[in-house]
Amino acid sequence: MKKISNSQFFIIVVNFLLGSAILFPLGIGAKQNAYLVMAIGIPLAIIVAIIYIKISSIDPNKSLIEIDEQIFGRYLGGLISFIYCSFFLYISIRNLRDFTGELTHFLVTQTDIKSLTLLIVIMIIYCIHYNIEMIGRVTTFTLVLALLLLIPSTLYLLFFSADLTTLQPVLAEGLTPIWKEIYPGILAFPIAELIVFTMVFPRVNDYKKNKQYFITAIIFAFLILIINTITIVSVLGIELAENTTYPLIRSGQIIGGNLLKLDFFISLSTTLILFEKIKLLMYGAIKGFSNLFNLSYKRLLMILPIIAGYLSIIIAPGRMQHLEFGLGPSLWINIAVGVYLPIISLVVYYIKKLFIKDEE
């Protein structure tokens, strides 16, 4: 069984957290203190990551789906595993809709969304055909390329166009607005989505270093997101940052003009990052359903991406409806499956372990 290296694992985690999150100023409900939401989110993300690592440590050679059966038994474990697999598929569908929306909005404006979705589905099938090792290699290349495009653009915006006074005053309304943006906010997105890495842990070369690389990657990705939020708010201002569909790309449009074309470089880099995130979520769903129902990975590979592509088109009639659901009910779905359910699983495991010791 081929595995990925720890450095590839690190890059996949960073790419995943940036994903669609880099398109938006997360925590913008806290106004000028949005970057503090992300800063406070770092220890919160680490705690959630440790929960996932603890679950995986129950049997390092097994995925979340197999561990669930070990904890809850065949039938209840199978039901919980089905929820997880469906969750991975659901998040991939939502991200696929974000991806096609961004492409048709900025890069291929004249392309029909159905034709574009079909093309992307074909690319996904091809890219994850060779399992996680291909995802690791391709993500390494695309993230490096994306950051080479994104970092100079962001630095230009920060140094030549940002008005850092928009980040003041600090905590003018106390911690209440920040807490509201943390829960459900960033706890649901992007933190709870990290649950998909319980499907990846068994495929990493040196399992003992998983915790170190996982947590370091989370910190690194959140630092990028903090800079991203500061850039958007300081360039666009709070009101425009709140009401713009793609604020980071909009920043490039306003400042770059026709000469620099910053919006093109930003859009290209963010689409590369988001595509890799969709691939990983799809891998998690296919691998999970494959383990759960004892079906061929390659057979499901030809079915689930097509289903996801179709559902991404009909999931919402328009962009606004898609965002409204994503920032509303969808956040609670993320928390229920990505936070509450893993905690319950871990508690049940330790209770069972305690009873077994008492019987001995």
C-alpha positions in Angstrom: 0.0 0.0 0.0 1.5 3.3 -1.1 1.7 6.1 1.4 2.4 9.9 1.4 5.3 11.5 3.2 4.9 13.7 6.2 5.8 16.8 4.2 3.1 16.0 1.6 0.7 15.5 4.5 1.6 18.9 5.8 1.0 20.5 2.4 -2.3 18.8 2.0 -3.5 20.0 5.4 -2.4 23.6 4.6 -4.1 23.5 1.2 -7.3 22.0 2.7 -7.7 24.7 5.3 -7.1 27.5 2.8 -9.5 25.9 0.4 -12.5 28.1 -0.1 -11.8 29.9 3.2 -9.2 32.1 1.6 -11.9 33.6 -0.7 -13.6 35.3 2.3 -12.7 37.4 5.3 -13.7 34.8 7.9 -15.1 36.3 11.1 -16.2 39.5 9.3 -19.2 39.7 11.6 -16.7 41.0 14.2 -16.0 43.9 11.9 -12.5 45.3 12.3 -11.7 42.5 14.8 -12.2 39.7 12.3 -8.5 38.9 12.4 -8.8 38.3 16.2 -11.5 35.7 15.4 -8.9 33.8 13.3 -6.2 34.2 16.0 -8.4 32.8 18.7 -9.4 30.0 16.3 -5.8 28.6 16.3 -6.0 27.0 19.8 -9.5 25.9 19.1 -8.4 24.2 15.9 -5.6 22.5 17.8 -8.0 21.1 20.3 -10.2 19.7 17.6 -7.2 18.3 15.8 -6.1 16.5 19.0 -9.5 14.9 19.2 -9.1 13.6 15.7 -5.6 12.3 16.4 -6.8 10.5 19.6 -9.6 8.8 17.6 -7.0 7.7 14.9 -4.6 6.5 17.6 -7.2 3.8 18.6 -5.8 1.9 15.7 -3.3 3.8 13.5 -3.7 1.4 10.6 -7.5 1.9 10.3 -9.5 4.8 8.9 -12.3 6.5 10.8 -14.9 4.2 9.1 -13.2 1.1 10.5 -12.6 2.6 13.9 -16.3 3.6 14.2 -17.3 -0.1 13.8 -14.7 -1.0 16.5 -16.2 1.5 18.9 -20.0 1.2 18.3 -20.3 -2.2 16.8 -21.3 -3.3 13.3 -24.8 -1.7 13.0 -24.5 1.6 14.9 -21.0 2.0 13.8 -22.1 1.5 10.2 -24.8 4.2 10.6 -22.3 6.7 12.1 -19.8 5.9 9.3 -22.5 6.5 6.7 -23.1 9.9 8.2 -19.4 10.7 8.0 -19.1 9.5 4.4 -22.2 11.5 3.4 -20.8 14.5 5.1 -17.6 14.3 3.1 -19.6 14.1 -0.1 -21.9 17.0 1.0 -18.9 19.3 1.7 -17.3 18.3 -1.6 -20.6 19.3 -3.4 -20.7 22.7 -1.7 -17.1 23.3 -2.5 -17.6 22.2 -6.1 -20.4 24.8 -6.4 -18.0 27.5 -5.0 -15.4 26.4 -7.5 -17.6 26.6 -10.6 -19.1 29.8 -9.3 -15.7 31.4 -9.0 -14.6 30.2 -12.4 -17.7 31.4 -14.2 -17.5 34.7 -12.4 -13.9 35.6 -13.2 -12.0 33.2 -15.4 -14.4 31.6 -17.9 -17.3 34.0 -17.8 -19.0 32.8 -21.0 -18.9 29.1 -20.1 -22.1 27.2 -19.2 -22.0 26.0 -15.6 -23.2 22.5 -16.6 -20.5 22.0 -19.2 -17.9 23.4 -16.7 -19.1 21.1 -14.0 -18.9 18.1 -16.3 -15.3 19.0 -17.2 -14.3 19.4 -13.5 -15.9 16.0 -12.6 -13.8 14.3 -15.3 -10.7 16.0 -14.0 -11.5 14.9 -10.4 -12.0 11.3 -11.5 -8.7 11.3 -13.3 -6.8 13.0 -10.5 -7.9 10.7 -7.7 -7.8 7.5 -9.8 -4.4 6.6 -8.3 -5.5 7.2 -4.7 -4.0 9.4 -2.0 -0.4 9.3 -3.3 -1.3 11.1 -6.5 -3.3 13.7 -4.5 -0.2 14.2 -2.3 2.1 14.8 -5.3 -0.2 17.0 -7.3 -1.2 19.1 -4.2 2.4 19.7 -3.5 2.9 21.2 -6.9 -0.3 23.2 -7.1 0.0 24.7 -3.6 3.5 25.9 -4.3 2.4 27.4 -7.6 -0.7 29.0 -6.0 1.3 30.6 -3.2 3.9 31.9 -5.7 1.0 33.7 -7.4 -0.9 34.7 -4.2 1.9 35.9 -1.9 3.3 38.7 -4.2 -0.3 39.9 -4.9 -1.2 40.0 -1.2 2.1 41.7 -0.3 1.5 44.4 -3.0 -2.0 45.0 -1.6 -0.8 45.2 2.0 2.2 47.5 1.4 0.7 49.8 -1.3 -3.0 49.8 -0.8 -3.9 48.8 2.8 -5.3 51.3 5.3 -4.5 49.6 8.6 -6.5 52.2 10.6 -9.6 50.3 9.5 -8.5 47.6 12.0 -9.2 50.0 14.8 -10.6 50.3 17.5 -9.7 46.9 18.9 -12.4 45.1 20.9 -14.6 48.2 20.9 -17.7 46.1 21.6 -16.0 43.5 23.8 -15.6 39.8 23.1 -19.3 39.1 22.3 -19.1 39.7 18.5 -15.9 37.7 18.3 -17.4 34.7 20.2 -20.4 34.8 17.8 -18.1 34.5 14.8 -16.2 31.6 16.5 -19.2 29.6 17.4 -20.6 28.3 15.1 -18.6 30.4 12.6 -15.0 29.2 12.1 -15.5 26.2 14.4 -17.8 24.9 11.7 -15.9 26.2 8.8 -13.1 25.4 8.2 -12.2 23.7 11.5 -14.9 20.9 11.6 -14.1 19.9 8.0 -10.7 18.7 9.2 -12.5 15.4 10.2 -11.7 14.2 6.7 -8.1 13.7 7.7 -9.0 10.7 9.8 -9.3 9.0 6.4 -5.8 10.1 5.5 -3.9 9.4 8.8 -3.4 5.7 8.0 -1.8 6.6 4.7 1.0 8.7 6.1 4.5 7.2 6.2 5.5 8.0 9.7 2.4 7.9 11.9 4.2 9.0 15.0 4.9 12.4 13.5 1.3 12.9 12.4 0.4 15.1 15.4 3.4 17.3 15.0 2.8 17.9 11.3 -0.9 18.2 11.6 -0.8 20.9 14.3 2.0 22.8 12.6 0.1 22.8 9.3 -3.0 24.1 11.1 -1.1 27.0 12.7 0.7 27.9 9.4 -2.6 27.9 7.5 -4.4 30.0 10.1 -1.5 32.6 10.0 -2.1 32.8 6.2 -5.8 33.3 6.8 -5.2 36.0 9.4 -3.0 37.9 6.9 -5.8 37.3 4.3 -8.4 38.8 6.5 -6.3 41.8 7.4 -5.6 42.4 3.7 -9.3 42.2 2.7 -10.5 44.5 5.5 -7.7 47.0 5.2 -8.0 47.3 1.4 -11.8 47.2 0.9 -13.0 48.5 4.2 -15.5 46.8 6.5 -18.7 47.5 4.6 -17.4 46.5 1.2 -15.7 43.4 2.6 -19.0 42.3 4.1 -21.1 42.8 1.0 -18.7 41.6 -1.8 -19.1 38.1 -3.2 -15.4 37.4 -3.6 -13.7 40.1 -1.5 -10.1 39.0 -2.0 -10.4 38.9 -5.8 -12.3 42.2 -5.6 -9.4 43.8 -3.8 -7.2 42.8 -6.7 -9.7 44.3 -9.2 -9.9 47.6 -7.4 -6.2 48.1 -6.9 -4.5 46.2 -9.7 -6.4 47.7 -12.6 -5.7 46.6 -16.2 -1.9 46.8 -15.9 -1.2 44.5 -12.9 -4.2 42.2 -13.3 -3.9 41.2 -9.6 -7.4 39.8 -9.7 -6.4 37.3 -12.4 -3.4 36.0 -10.3 -5.5 35.8 -7.1 -8.4 34.1 -8.9 -6.1 31.5 -10.5 -4.3 30.7 -7.3 -7.5 30.4 -5.2 -9.0 28.1 -7.8 -6.0 25.8 -7.8 -6.2 25.6 -4.0 -9.9 24.9 -3.9 -9.7 22.2 -6.6 -7.2 20.2 -4.5 -9.6 20.5 -1.5 -12.5 19.1 -3.5 -10.3 16.2 -4.6 -9.5 15.3 -1.0 -13.1 15.5 0.2 -14.1 13.3 -2.8 -11.3 10.9 -1.9 -12.6 10.7 1.7 -16.2 10.0 0.6 -15.2 7.4 -2.0 -12.7 5.7 0.4 -15.3 5.8 3.2 -18.2 4.3 1.2 -15.7 1.7 -0.2 -14.8 0.6 3.3 -18.3 0.7 4.6 -20.0 -1.3 1.9 -17.0 -3.3 0.9 -17.2 -2.0 -2.7 -14.4 -1.4 -5.2 -12.8 2.1 -4.9 -12.5 2.4 -8.7 -16.1 1.5 -9.2 -17.3 4.2 -6.8 -14.9 6.6 -8.4 -16.9 6.4 -11.6 -20.2 7.1 -9.8 -19.9 9.5 -6.8 -18.1 12.4 -8.6 -20.9 12.4 -11.2 -23.6 12.4 -8.5 -21.7 15.2 -6.7 -21.4 17.2 -10.0 -25.2 17.0 -10.6 -26.1 17.9 -7.0 -23.7 20.9 -7.0 -25.8 22.3 -9.9 -29.2 21.8 -8.3 -28.1 22.4 -4.6 -29.3 26.1 -4.8 -31.0 28.2 -7.5 -28.4 31.0 -7.2 -25.2 32.2 -5.5 -27.0 34.1 -2.7 -29.2 31.1 -1.8 -26.0 28.9 -1.8 -24.2 31.3 0.6 -27.2 31.8 2.9 -27.6 28.1 3.5 -23.8 27.7 3.8 -23.6 30.4 6.4 -26.7 29.2 8.2 -28.0 25.6 8.6 -24.8 24.1 7.0 -22.6 25.5 9.8 -24.6 23.4 12.4 -24.3 20.3 10.2 -20.6 20.8 10.2 -20.4 21.1 13.9 -22.7 18.2 14.6 -20.7 15.8 12.4 -17.2 17.3 12.6 -17.1 18.2 16.3 -19.9 16.7 18.4 -19.9 13.2 16.9 -16.1 12.7 17.2 -16.3 13.8 20.9 -19.1 11.3 21.5 -17.1 8.6 19.8 -14.1 9.3 22.0 -16.1 9.4 25.2 -17.8 6.1 24.3 -14.5 4.5 23.5 -13.0 5.4 26.9 -16.1 4.4 28.8 -16.0 0.9 27.1 -12.2 0.7 27.8 -12.9 1.5 31.5 -15.5 -1.2 31.8 -13.3 -3.8 30.1 -10.5 -3.0 32.6 -13.0 -3.3 35.5 -14.1 -6.7 34.2 -10.5 -7.9 34.1 
